[in-house]
Amino acid sequence: MIYWNSFGDFIAMGGYGLYVWGSFGVTALIMAVEPILVARHRKSTIARLRRQLRADARVENRSTEQ
């Protein structure tokens, strides 16, 4: 187990604090943003598929009328 003498030593992480905390921050940011982007993409994909189904149905109706 690693023990630090002070909170400052913990933050410094033996000289690697910038790398450790930067990596932690980037990972936390990505984990927070990813569900938002997935939800947006899902909504736009569903809307696009609905438009495509309507367009396909119109084309199919035109072909059966002839």
N, C-alpha and C positions, 0 to 999 in steps of 0.2 A: 504494500500500500504506500502511496506517496503522501507525504505530509509537507505542508508549507509552514514557514515561520510567521507569515503575515498574509493578509488579503492581497497586498501588492505583489507578493511572490506568486500567489495563486494566479493573479491576472497576467503576470509576466510569463508564466509557464516555462521558467528556465531559459528565457530568451526567445522562446518560440510563440509567445502570446499573440503577436500580430497574425501569424499564420493560423494558429489554433482558433482564435476568436473570429478572424475573418472567414475562415472556412465554416465555422459554426453559423455565423450570420448569413452567409450566402445560402447555405443549406436550409436554414429556417425560412428565408425569404422565398426560395423556390417552393418549399413545401406549403407555404401560405398562398402563393400565387397560382400554383398548378390547378387546384380545384376550381378556381374562378375561371381560368382559361378553358378548362374542360367543359364547364357548364355553358359558357358562351359558345364554344364550338359545337356542342351538342344541339343547342337551340338553333343555330344557323344551319346545321346539317339537316335537322328535322324539317325546317322550313323549306330548304332547297329540295328535299325529297318529296314533300307535299306538292310543290310547284311542278316538279317533274311528273308526278303521278297524274296531276290534273292535265298537263300537256299531253301525256300519253293517252289519257282517256279521250281527249278531244280528237286526237289523230285517229284513234280507233273508231270513234263515232263517225267521223267523216268517211272512213274507208268502208264501213258497213252500210252507209247511206247510198253509196254509188252502185 
